[in-house]
Amino acid sequence: MKTVVITGAASGMGAAVRQRMLADGCRVIGIDLRDADILADLSTPQGRAAAIDAVLSRSGGRIDQLVCCAGLGPHVDPATLVASVNYFGAVALLDGLFEALRQGSDPCAVVVSSNSATLQSWEGSPLRDAYLAGDEAAVRAMVEAAAAAQATRDQAGYIAYASSKHAVTAAARQRAAAWGQASVRLNVVAPGAVETPLLRAGLEDPRYGDAIRDFLPPLGRRAQPEEVAALIAFLCGPQAAYMHGNVVFIDGGLDAVQRPLTF
Ligand SMILES: NC(=O)c1ccc[n+]([C@@H]2O[C@H](COP(=O)([O-])OP(=O)(O)OC[C@H]3O[C@@H](n4cnc5c(N)ncnc54)[C@H](O)[C@@H]3O)[C@@H](O)[C@H]2O)c1
């Protein structure tokens, strides 16, 4: 029986992945702020360390799959929380559970990013550099500065969200060489708009609601969380044995429309 660790397992895509993995006969260890096997706050270094310790003790130091779904949307205040959970919460779990994954059978991890990761260029951005250097204090200071400046005040949440998703995608790809040599596959899923509580809260936010409503893909509908869970289950399964370091969009065609010449 495969042991699968899922962050953000209480809601939305994490809950759908949990259901899917249980249906596939896996043992699931869910991590979340509530309604999970392990209650931990991934916005803080202490919470991340506690989550990792709890997984290691429950699993005996051996897991087969890790799916990082925990995350916050751009509407959440303060915006620094978005950066801390979406990037540092995911990367800490990847690195902290890498050795346990190495002990697993056909091990792999999947990180849930977003197609917001590619909506603007972060080339040469000090914010991106700070994320990738692991400098959480610097990231939080830059996001705080964006939230304080009149010109960017209403966009600070979006800046934190898009930059965190861009950086977490880059961080996963940066690990492809070392993880591949250890035979631990690591892939990224980049959803468009998915019908979850996070999306619904964003739609109700006066700063972001209209932009999210306008974000309709060519297929003319948003995704259901189960559709993303099916992709994640595929990426974790034997038919994806040669997929590694890849970013897979699941967005109803949004990325193709937004960046037809870039792939
Ligand atoms: N819904 C969308 O349209 C969409 C699109 C692209 C990417 N995403 C990303 O998908 C992932 C899942 O989002 P969702 O839409 O299912 O949202 P959701 O709100 O339904 O679920 C997210 C889960 O993460 C948990 N979480 C948040 N902060 C946490 C913390 N500090 N510590 C531990 N757990 C925490 C929440 O409690 C919640 O259960 C997120 O990373 C999100 O950014 C969502």
The ligand as an SDF file (V2000), in Angstrom:
LIG
                    3D

 44 48  0  0  0  0  0  0  0  0999 V2000
   -8.7860   27.2760   -6.9920 N   0  0  0  0  0  0  0  0  0  0  0  0
   -8.1070   27.7860   -8.0020 C   0  0  0  0  0  0  0  0  0  0  0  0
   -8.6850   28.3650   -8.9300 O   0  0  0  0  0  0  0  0  0  0  0  0
   -6.6210   27.6190   -8.0550 C   0  0  0  0  0  0  0  0  0  0  0  0
   -5.9780   27.8660   -9.2760 C   0  0  0  0  0  0  0  0  0  0  0  0
   -4.6040   27.6620   -9.3580 C   0  0  0  0  0  0  0  0  0  0  0  0
   -3.9000   27.2270   -8.2650 C   0  0  0  0  0  0  0  0  0  0  0  0
   -4.5400   27.0130   -7.0790 N   0  0  0  0  0  0  0  0  0  0  0  0
   -3.7360   26.5050   -5.9730 C   0  0  0  0  0  0  0  0  0  0  0  0
   -4.1950   25.2110   -5.6370 O   0  0  0  0  0  0  0  0  0  0  0  0
   -3.8920   24.9270   -4.2750 C   0  0  0  0  0  0  0  0  0  0  0  0
   -5.1360   24.4020   -3.5950 C   0  0  0  0  0  0  0  0  0  0  0  0
   -6.0790   25.4470   -3.5630 O   0  0  0  0  0  0  0  0  0  0  0  0
   -7.6560   25.2290   -3.4770 P   0  0  0  0  0  0  0  0  0  0  0  0
   -8.2400   26.0600   -4.5450 O   0  0  0  0  0  0  0  0  0  0  0  0
   -7.9650   23.7980   -3.3960 O   0  0  0  0  0  0  0  0  0  0  0  0
   -7.9390   26.0040   -2.0960 O   0  0  0  0  0  0  0  0  0  0  0  0
   -8.7030   25.6160   -0.7630 P   0  0  0  0  0  0  0  0  0  0  0  0
   -8.7720   26.8760    0.0110 O   0  0  0  0  0  0  0  0  0  0  0  0
   -9.9480   24.9000   -1.0560 O   0  0  0  0  0  0  0  0  0  0  0  0
   -7.6890   24.5900   -0.0650 O   0  0  0  0  0  0  0  0  0  0  0  0
   -6.4340   25.0100    0.4080 C   0  0  0  0  0  0  0  0  0  0  0  0
   -6.1300   24.3050    1.6970 C   0  0  0  0  0  0  0  0  0  0  0  0
   -4.8490   24.7760    2.1650 O   0  0  0  0  0  0  0  0  0  0  0  0
   -4.9380   24.9070    3.5630 C   0  0  0  0  0  0  0  0  0  0  0  0
   -3.9960   25.8740    4.0980 N   0  0  0  0  0  0  0  0  0  0  0  0
   -3.9830   27.2130    3.9140 C   0  0  0  0  0  0  0  0  0  0  0  0
   -3.0640   27.8050    4.6790 N   0  0  0  0  0  0  0  0  0  0  0  0
   -2.4640   26.8190    5.3730 C   0  0  0  0  0  0  0  0  0  0  0  0
   -1.4450   26.7970    6.3520 C   0  0  0  0  0  0  0  0  0  0  0  0
   -0.8840   27.9450    6.8120 N   0  0  0  0  0  0  0  0  0  0  0  0
   -1.0470   25.6160    6.8560 N   0  0  0  0  0  0  0  0  0  0  0  0
   -1.6510   24.4530    6.4470 C   0  0  0  0  0  0  0  0  0  0  0  0
   -2.6280   24.4130    5.5220 N   0  0  0  0  0  0  0  0  0  0  0  0
   -3.0350   25.5910    4.9970 C   0  0  0  0  0  0  0  0  0  0  0  0
   -6.3540   25.3980    3.8110 C   0  0  0  0  0  0  0  0  0  0  0  0
   -6.7730   25.2130    5.1640 O   0  0  0  0  0  0  0  0  0  0  0  0
   -7.1510   24.5890    2.7980 C   0  0  0  0  0  0  0  0  0  0  0  0
   -7.6470   23.3930    3.3640 O   0  0  0  0  0  0  0  0  0  0  0  0
   -3.3720   26.2210   -3.6790 C   0  0  0  0  0  0  0  0  0  0  0  0
   -1.9660   26.1670   -3.6230 O   0  0  0  0  0  0  0  0  0  0  0  0
   -3.8300   27.2680   -4.6780 C   0  0  0  0  0  0  0  0  0  0  0  0
   -2.9870   28.3870   -4.6920 O   0  0  0  0  0  0  0  0  0  0  0  0
   -5.8900   27.2060   -6.9520 C   0  0  0  0  0  0  0  0  0  0  0  0
  1  2  1  0
  2  3  2  0
  2  4  1  0
  4  5  1  0
  4 44  2  0
  5  6  2  0
  6  7  1  0
  7  8  2  0
  8  9  1  0
  8 44  1  0
  9 10  1  0
  9 42  1  0
 10 11  1  0
 11 12  1  0
 11 40  1  0
 12 13  1  0
 13 14  1  0
 14 15  2  0
 14 16  1  0
 14 17  1  0
 17 18  1  0
 18 19  2  0
 18 20  1  0
 18 21  1  0
 21 22  1  0
 22 23  1  0
 23 24  1  0
 23 38  1  0
 24 25  1  0
 25 26  1  0
 25 36  1  0
 26 27  1  0
 26 35  1  0
 27 28  2  0
 28 29  1  0
 29 30  1  0
 29 35  2  0
 30 31  1  0
 30 32  2  0
 32 33  1  0
 33 34  2  0
 34 35  1  0
 36 37  1  0
 36 38  1  0
 38 39  1  0
 40 41  1  0
 40 42  1  0
 42 43  1  0
M  CHG  2   8   1  16  -1
M  END
$$$$
